[in-house]
Amino acid sequence: MSDFTIKYLADKVHIHRWPHDTPIWNDSIKKQLDESINKNPQKKQIIVGETSIQIENIAFNSLKKIGISVPFFKDECTMILEAQFGELFAHIHITTKSENFLEIFNQLIFWRDALSK
């Protein structure tokens, strides 16, 4: 799976500190995430690599507890996971409503299954 990459645009991304017993995020980190991702209404560039995910200009590693779903009655794909960026820990929700959401879903399932082997 070397050089594996999935690139797509997400309609909504929310990143928050998790678990709660990890280091506290300072105000500048929270502000940066809110302005560039959480409260930014524009689509966000998602790049899924072999063992990492990049959202806009922030790289996340140590990925775990990756859930990928297509909610009932919705034309969208959602991925929820735990990850680390720098020394900080996060819970990430990524939703795409693009026309090819099922293709993205299938690629993400393939990636997650290969990652867990």
N, C-alpha and C positions, 0 to 999 in steps of 0.2 A: 504494500500500500504506500510505498515511498512516493513523494511528490504529490500526494493526494490533496485536492483542494475542492471545496464547494464554495462558490460565491453567489450571494443573492442579496436582495434588499429586504429589510424588515420594516414593516409598518409601525410596529411598536416594540420597544425594548425597555425593560425596567430592571435596574440593578440596585440591590440593597445589601447591606452587611448581613452576613449569615455564616456560621451560627453566631448567636449573641455572646458567646464566651470568647470571641476572637478580638483582636485589637480594634479599638474604636477608630472610626474614620474621622479625620480632622475636617474642619469646615471647608477648607479649600478643595479637598477631594470630593466632598458631597456637592459643592457648588459646580465643580468641573463636570461631574457625572450628570447633574441635573441640567446644566446648560447644554452640554453636547449630546446627551442621550435621553435621560429620563423624561425631561419636559420639552424636548425638541420635537415639534410635530412633523418634521421632515423624515423621509425614509432613511434608514441607517444601513451602511454597507457592512455586511457580515462576511467574513472569510473564515471558513472552517478548514483548518489544517489537519495534519495527521494526528497531532496530540494537543492542539491549541485552537482557540477561537479568537479572532480579532473583531472587535466591534468598533467601527470608525477607526480611531487611532490608538485604541487600548487593547493590549494583548492579554488574554487570560489563559492560564495554564493549570495544571493539577486538576483536571476536569474529573468530576465524579457525580454520581446519582443523576445521570442524564435521562430525562424523560422526553419523549417525542410523541405528539398526538395530533389527530385531526378531530376537533370537537364536533359533537353531533350538531347537525343543522347549520354548520358554518363552513364557508369555503375558505379555510385557512389552516395553517400548520403552526403549532406552537412547540417550542423546545424550552424545557426548564432544566437547569443544572446548577451545580455548585462548582465554583472555580476560585482561583487565586490570581491576583494581579499584584506584583511586587510582594510585599509582606502582608497584604490585606486579603481578606476572604469575602466572597460574594455569593449571592443567590441571584441567578439571571433568568429572566423570562424574555423569550424572543418570539414574536408572532409575525408571520408573513401572510398577506392576503393576495398575493400575486396570482395570476391566472394559472401558473404552473406549480401551485402549492403542493399538489400530489407528487409531482416529480421531485420537488425539494424534500418532501417527507420521505420518499423512498431512498433518496441519496443519504439523508441524515440517518435513517435506520441502518443502512449498509455501513456507514461510517462508525456509528455507535457500536454495532456488533463486532466490527473489526477491531475497534479500540479496546473492547473488553476481553479480547482473546489473549 
